[in-house]
Amino acid sequence: MGGGPVGADGATVHLVHPLGLHWDTRRVKNDERDATELANRLRRGDLPESWIAPVELRELVRYRAKLTALRTSAKAQVHAVMAKLGIQPGCGEMFGPVGQALLDEMPFEGAYAIRVESLRDLLEVYERELAMVTAELHRRLVDHPGYRAIQAIHGIGPIMAAIFVAEIGDVSRFPDARHLCSWAGLTPATASPTPRCAAGTSPSRAARWCVGSPSRPSCAITAAPRSPPPTCASPIGGGR
């Protein structure tokens, strides 16, 4: 039954998606009834199953993303120190061979020099660890058919291919591309609504929300002049 991973005792493991069970309307809910209902659904073939990406591959991909974020933060801090001292970057890429030579000649002193030196040492560590993780990802995926196939798309390199494989996993579990995009959150259920004209409910907001220049609002409302209250022909309480 089913196609989940096999446990140590030979049992097939199924990961159930709780939102697909729709148990909010049940009056009685306990472990015995839950187990019975899950077994019946598995037998009928309508058990709502979820999926988890391969743990080790996903760990490597996400750790690489963390290292990249740390490297970016260190570079931004070096630029922040330069900005504090009013030093303009001499080239577009301050962390290439030319930029490193320029950093060596910049007049950093005191705490600024200590900070920049420490950040540059950290950048060397981050670069080394990123290269190690990237090489390990390629080693694990070099024979993966999806990893090779997706790189045929223009703009998709080894890193993006590894992310797709690790996070999406077996793409055949989706019946078509529309279901895959929905699972990834790329196809919202409702389109973004356009700003509606608020003139009908709030005249003070009409000029701001409606289309048109502020001087000539297209949805402006002109209030009808109030008619004066009716007046009596003779004062109240007046006699004949």
Secondary structure, DSSP 8 states (H G I E B T S, - for coil): -----B-TTS-B---B-GGGT--TT-S---HHHHHHHHHHHHHHT---B-----HHHHHHHHHHHHHHHHHHHHHHHHHHHHHHTT---SSS-TTSHHHHHHHHHS---HHHHHHHHHHHHHHHHHHHHHHHHHHHHHHHHTT-HHHHHHTTSTT--HHHHHHHHHHH--GGGSSSHHHHHHHTT-S-SS--------TTT-GGGHHHHSSS-TTS-TT-------------SS-TT---
